[in-house]
Amino acid sequence: MLPSSINEAAQRPPTVLVFDSGVGGLSICQSILSHCLGVRIIYVADNASFPYGTKSEDYLRHRIATVLRVQCEQYQPDILVIACNTASTLVLSDLRGMLNIPVVGVVPAIKPAAESTQTGAIGLLATSATVQRHYTDQLVADFAAHCDVIRVGSSRLVEMAEQYLRGGEVNNSELTDILAAFFCPTLNRPVDKIVLGCTHFPLLRSQLERCTPQPIVWIDSGNAIAKRIKGVFDSLDIALDVSIAPIHHIRFTGAAKANEAFYQRLTQLGFQNFEIEEQIS
């Protein structure tokens, strides 16, 4: 479905639709907003189906395609970002066949971690589903075969990030327990890089940094995705007007639970002008 007129297309600011099951993809938005001034973000959180890690692959393929078909028809984005590791491993090829726009996925940043480790040991902190997926096994085999890769799966950390964005307190002792496997004294080599393999986790980066017994370099996909978005706009010959401040739309398929703390967190992430909508179809 094309814009109703050339005028409408010309007036619409360069638009990226970012999709996730919850608020984790807002960490990707933060990187996009810092690298691509003038872009409009349409953020779609399918929190009515959250968490994705407990759903069947068939359900997720149908659900994601259904939600995104409607949202892309409504907002006509220039680029779609699937800011969810689970969804990216399942539906990227389906979406690229369904939509006539570039579709960018997110995968755990195992390759840059393996390339830059000084000790030969890296960590992967992700959801339980992600650490167990064959796709993750393949990433490790392709890019980190020379490394010790310590995997820790935590669904609780996802919940903590969701709560933190709405003003909840983060329990440091709980974080320390989650991270403990990376610092076990029986490891062959010390871990020096930890991949944040879920888009929720960069939202807790400062808290995670305080809960490690030694300095760690944390690696996520945010900046790489933002640079990819900038490159796609360049290849499409779409100029970003840094003088404009577009209105961003943050949309939830379920209840937004948007309290005052949530509004403040959004501002801290780089959203200046935004509207929140909930219970979207």
N, C-alpha and C positions, 0 to 999 in steps of 0.2 A: 504494500500500500504506500503510494507516494504522497508527499505533502499536497494539499489541495491547490496550491498555486506556487509559481516561482517566487512570488512576493513573500509567501509564508516561509519558504525555505530560506530566503535571503535574510529574513528578520530573525529567524531562530538561531540562537547562539550555538556554537559548536558544542555538541552534547554527547556525554558518555553515560550510558546506563550501566550501573554497577549492581550486581545481583549476589545475594548471599541468603543463607537460611536465617541469620540473625543479624546482630550488629557488628560482627567481626570485620566484615568488608569495609567498615568505616575507616579502618586503618589503611586500607588501600586508597580510599578517597583522600585521606590526609596527604599521602604522597602525590597523588594526581593533582590536587589543588596547589601543592607547593611547586610542582614542575610545570604545570599547564595553566598559567594565569589566564582568566577569561573563559575557561571552559564551564559548562553547566553540568552538574551532576544530577542524575535521576537515580536515587538509591532505592532499590526494591529489596525488602527483607521478607522472605516467606516464613515468617515466624509462626504462622498457623500450622506449619508442618515441622517446626523445630522440635528436636534436633534431627538433622538428616542422617546422622550416623546409625540411628536405630531403624531406619526405613529400608524396605527392599529396593533393589536396583530398578525393578520394573516400575514400582510406584514412583520413584524419583524421576525417572526418564519422562514419564507421562506428566507428572506434576510440574516439573521445571519447564517443559515445552509449553504447557498450557498457560502458565503464568507469564512467561516471557513473550509469547505470541501476542497476548493482549497488551502488555506494557510497551512493547516495541511498536505496535500499531498506533498506540495513543501518543507516544512521545517522539517517534521517529529519530532515535539516536543515530549518531554517526558511527559509534563504536559500542560494542557490548563487552563488558568485563565480567567474567564469572569468578567472583572473589571468594570462592569456596573450593577447597581441595577436593572434597567428596564429589561435588557437582562437576568439577573440571575433569576428573578422571572418568566420568560416566557419559557426559552429554555434549562435549565439545564438537565432535564430528556431526552429531545429530543437528545441533544448532547451526553449524556452518552450512549444512544442507538446507535448513529451513529458512534462514534469514539471509538477506542480500546485503549484509554489512560485515565488517571485520569482527571476529569474535576472539577475545583474548582470555586465556585461562590462567589459573594460578596453580603452580606445583611447588612442593617443598624445595627450598634452595639448597639442595644437597650438592650440586655441582660446584658452586662458588665456595662452599664451606670446605669441600674436599680439596679444591685447588689451592686454598689459602692456609690450611692448617699447618702449624709448625710442629705439632707433636705427633701427627698421624692418627689422632683420635678425635672424632666429632660426635656431637649428640644430635638427635632428632626428637624434638618435643612437639607432639601433634595429638590429634584425637586417637582414641583406641582403634577406630576404624581405619584411619590413615596409616598408622604404623604397621598394620597387618595386611594392607592391600598389596596385591601382586605388582601394581604399578610402582609402589614404593620400593619393593624388592628390585624391580628393574632399574630404577634410578640409582640405587646403591650399586648394583652390578655394573652399570654403565659408567658411572662417574666416581665411585668411592670404593672400588674393589681393593685399593691399596691402603684403605683406612680401617681402623676399628670404628664401627658405627654403633653407638649406644642409643637404643630407641626407648622412649618413654611415652606411653599413651595416657592421656588424662582428659576425661570428659568433664571432670570437676572444674578444671581450669577454664573451660568454656563458660560454665555457669558463673564463675567468679568474674569473668570479664563482662558478661551481660549485667551482672549486679553492680559492678564498679561503675559502669557508664551511667547508671541511674542513682549514683550516690552511695552505693554499698561499701562497707569497709572490706579491705583485703586482709586476710589472716596470714601474716608472715610465716608463722610456724607451719601452717598448712602448705604454703608455697615451698618452704624448706624441705618438707617431707616429700613433696612431688619431685623435687629436683635431686633428691639424695642419690639416686642411682647413677647420676653423672659423675659423682665425686666419691664413689666407692673405692676404698684403698686397695682393693684386690684387682682393679683394672690394670691391664698390661701397660697402658700409656695414659697420661692425663688428658682429659678433654679440654680443648682450648676454644672450640667454636660450638655453639649450639644453634641449630636451625629451628626457627619458630615456624613449624609446619602447619599452623592453623592461623587464619587471618585474625582470629580473636586475640591471639597471644601478644602481638605487639602493643595492644592497648594496655597491657600490664608490664611493659618492659621495665619501667623504673622500679616497680615492686620486685620483679624478678632479679634485677641487678643487685638489690639489697640482700638477697637471700642466698647468695653463692659464697662459698668459703674462699674462693680465689677469683681473680679477674677472668671474665669470659667475654668473648666477642659474640654478640647475638646477630644472627643473620635471618632476614625475612625477605619476602618477594616484593615489598612495596615500591621501592625505588626502581627496581628493574621493570615492574609493570608500568610505572609512570613514564619512564623513558621510552618504553615500547609504545605507549599511547601517543606521546609526542611525535615519535617517528611515523606512526600511522597517519596522524593529522598532516604531517609534512608530505607523506606519499600521496595523500588524497588532495593535496594542494588546498587545505583548509587552514586559513590564517586564524590565529588566536588574538583577539583584541584585548590587550591587557588593561585598557581604560574602562572596560565595562565590569560590572559586578552582577552577574546573572543570579536569578533566584533559583536555588536548588530545591529539589523535591525529595523528601525522605518518606517512603511509603512502606506500610506494613500490611501484610495480608491478615494479620491478627491485631490484637490490641497493642498500641504503641508503648504504653506505660511511660509516657513522656513527662516526667516531673521536671522541676526546676534544675536539678542537678544534671539531667540529661541535656537540657538546652545549653547549660554552661559547658558541658563536655564537648558538644558539637561545635561551639564557638572555638574552643581550644584546639579542635582538630582542623580548623580552617574554614568552617562554614560561617559566613557572615550574614547572608540573606537566605533564609530557607523557610520552607513550609513543611509541616508534618501531616501526613494523612494516614488513617488507619482503616482496617477492615475493608481493604480494597479487594476487588474481585480478581 
